[in-house]
Amino acid sequence: MYKITDELHVDGFSINPSHVLIARNQGKRDFYIYNYFVIHIIMKDTEITLENINYKLSKGNIVFISPGQNVVLGAEYEHENSVYVIAFNAPFYERSVNDGLLLNSEVFFHHSSEPLIITSSIPIEEVKKLVIDRIILYETKKNKALYLSVAHNCIEGLLLDGLFYVKEEMVKKENLKKFTSLDVINKFRILLQKNYKKERQVIFYAEQMHMTPRRLTDITETTLGKSAKQVIIEKIVSESIRLLKHSSFTISETAYELGFNDEGNFSTFIKTHTGKTPSEIREILTSIY
């Protein structure tokens, strides 16, 4: 019987190459997923059997497997670095109401009994760098709180990719010719949650929704009373304040986490839009809480 890793048992989270898990399972490729949510990042073509149904997997796929399922891994899973497996439980991930909504969304619990299998929107090698390598890097820093926070953020990105795929498929199936204003706003927010660390120009989000920046701004101004650019800025500011309040990141680490090139650029941005430096904000929040 497979023995749960100490990390998964204590922290509610683990990440491993699939061949390591099979070795721990005495060379057997059949598993039963208890109360854990599992994500497979597929680096080589393979297959998987869930509840006696076989699924072909291609390099670049990401598979979301809900708790309580019997799983048989394909032979390719035995090869080194062919698949990376992320496992976590609900207590680890659910740190806010939004976390709970995302975890219990259609990503793991959609109307079909089949698992959600998506194709990564970027090359799978980039996913490895942004998720796998990043988590491993922070593990070496010997700061568990920071490591688990980074792991949580990486999982959130994968779940948002999955949710975005589900919503896109729903739109296709319903043959919607155009979005209502609320549909556009919701899609904008999903795209922003996924990309705000790297993409801060309105044109990027407009192009993702096949419209002009002017059209997107018209919709946000009519619906939200603010420009699309202001929505982007407020998202970055709110995430900055959240990290300054709740994380143990230094100011420099916070800047890096949010996609700024250096601490100076981050401090200038925050000062411009809040009137205070990151240090002043952290000091105020610390004194309040």
N, C-alpha and C positions, 0 to 999 in steps of 0.2 A: 504493500500500500504506500502511495506517495506521502512523503513526510513534508509538511508545510515548512518553508524556510523560517529561520528565527526572525528575519527581517519582516516577513509578511505577517507572522504571528504577533510580533511586538508593535510594529509601526503601522500595520494595515496596508502596506505597500511593498512591492518588489518588482525588479526588472531583471530579466535573465535571457541569455540566448537559449533557444529551444533545446539545443543539444545538451545543455547543462541540466535542464529539467528532466530530460529523458534519462540521463545518467543517474540522477538522484532517484529516479523511479525504477532503478534496477534494469535499465534498458527497455522498459516497456513504454509503448506509445499511447496507451489508453489512460485517461484521467477522468475523474469526476470533479466538476467545479462545485465547490460547496457554496458558501455565501460570498463569493468573490466575483467582481466584475473583471473581465479579461479582454485585453486588446492585443491582437497579433499584428505585427508589422512585417510584411512579407518581402524579403529581399531576393528570393528565388522562387521560380514556379514550383508549386507543390499542390497538395490537396489536404482536406480535413473532413472528418466525418463527425457530425453532430446529431445525436439522437437517431443514429442509424441512417442518416441521409448524407450522401457524399457531395462535397463541393470542391470544384476545381478553383485553385487560387493562382493568380499571376503575380509576377514581380511588380511591386507598386501598390498592391492591394493592402487595405487596412481592414481587419475583421474585428467586430465588436460582439462579444459573447456574454450573454447574461448569466446570472448564477443558476445553479441547480441543473447543469447539463452534463451528459456523458459525452466525452470527446475522445476521438481517436486521431492522432496526428499522422500525417503522411510520412513516407520514408525520407523525404527531403528534409524534414524537421531534424533528423539526426545529424545533418551536416553542419559544420561549424559556421555560425553567423548567417544561417539561411533565413531564420525567423527570430525576431525579438518578441518576448512575451512580457507584457505589463499586467500585473494583477494588483487589485486593491479592493478594499471593502468600503461600504457606505460611510462608516464613522470616519475613515481617513479623508474621504473626498468632501463630505457634506459639511462645509464651514459656513454656509449662508443659505438663505432661502433659495436663491438663484442656483446654487450648487445642487440642491435637492431636486429642483425642477429639471435641470439639465441631466442629472444622473437618471432620473425616472422618465425621461422623454422617450421619443420614438427611436432614439439611437440604440437602446437596449430592449425596449418594450414596444415595438411597433405592432401594427395589426396582424402582420404575417408572423408565422411561427419560425420563419427562416431568420438566420443571423443577418445583420447588416454588413454587407461587404462593399466597400467603396474603393475607388481608385484615387490615390493621392493626387491633389491638385498641383503638386510640385514633384520633381524627381525624387524617388524614394531615398536616394543617397543624401539629399538635402534634409529629408525627414529624419534620417539617422543622425545627421549633424545637429539639427535643431532640438531633437528630443532625446535620443539615446545617448549620444556623446555629451550633451549638455548635462543630463542627469548624472552621468558617471563622473563628469568633471567636478560637479558640486559635491559629490560623495567624497571626493578626495580632500575637500577642504576641512573635513572633520568638524563641521558645524551642522548637527543633525537638523535643527530647526530650519536653517537656510536650505539644506538639501531637500527636506520634505516639502518646503514651500515651492521650490523650483519644480519638483516632481508634480505637485498639484497643478501648477500653471501649465506644464507640458501636457498633462492629461486633459486639462480644460481645452487646450487648443485642438487636441485630437477629437474630443467630444463635439466641439463646435463644428469641426470639419464634417463629422458624421451627421449632425443636425442640419447643417446647410445642405448636404446631399439629400437628406430625406425631404426637406422642404422643396428643393428643386425638382425632385421626382414627383412630388404631389402636384406641383404646378404643371408639369408635363402631362401627367395622367388626366388632369382635369381640363387640359387644353385651354388654359387661360390665355387670352390674347394680350391682355394688359393688366397691370396691377392697379389697384385702388391706391389712394394716397397712403392709407395705413399699411398696405402691403409693402409699398416702397420704403416707408419708414422702418418697418420691422426688418426688411432685408438689409437696409442700410446699417441698422444696429448690429445685426449678426455679422456682416462683413467688417464693421468697425471693431467689434470684439475680437475678431480673428486677426486683424491686420494693423491695429492702431500703433503697435510698437515699431512697425516698419513703414507704413504708408500713411502720410498725413496730408496728402493733396486731394482735393475734392474730385479731380478728374479721374483718379484711380477708381474710386467708388462708383462714380457715374458710369464709367466704361464697363464695370462689372455688371451693371444693371441695364446696359445698352441704352443709355440716355446721355444728354449733354450735361455738363456741370451746371449750366444755367437752369435746366429743367429740375435737377435734383434740389438745387437751392430754392427754387420757387416752391417746391413741395414742402421742404422743411420749414420755410418761412410761413407758409399758409397753415401747416399742421402744428408746428412746434413754436412758431413765433421767433425763430432764430435761423441764421444761415447754416448751410451744411458745414462750412468752415468752423463756425462757432460750436457746432455739435462735436466735431472732431477735437477741438481744443478742450472743451469741457470734459470729454472722455479721458484725455491724457492727464488733465489736472486732477480729476477725481481719482484716477488710478494712482497718481503720484501721492496724493494725500493719504490714500488707503495704505500704501506701502510705508510711508513715513510714520503712520500711526501704528500699524499692526506688525510690521516686520522688524527683524533685527539687522536688516541691510544697513550698511553705511550709506552716506549720501552718494558716494561714487558707485557703489553696487546698485543702488536704486536707479541711478542714471543709466547704467549699463542694462539693467533689467528692462527698462522702458525704451531702450533703443537709441539713447542719446550717445553721441560720440565721446563726450567727456563730461565731467562734473560741471565745468564752466558753462557749457551750452544749456545743460539741464537747469542750473541755478538761474540763468538769465531768463529762460522760458517761464519758470515758476514765478520769478519776481515780476515779470511783465504781466502775467495773467492773474496773480493773486495779491500783488503788492508786498509780498514777503518772500524771504529766501527759504529754501528747504530747511535750513537749520532753525530758523525762526518758527516755521510751521511745526516742526517736530517738538520744539521747546514748548510751544503753546499747547499742543495736543498732550504732551507729557504732563504738563501742569494741570490740565483739565481732568485727564483720566488717571 
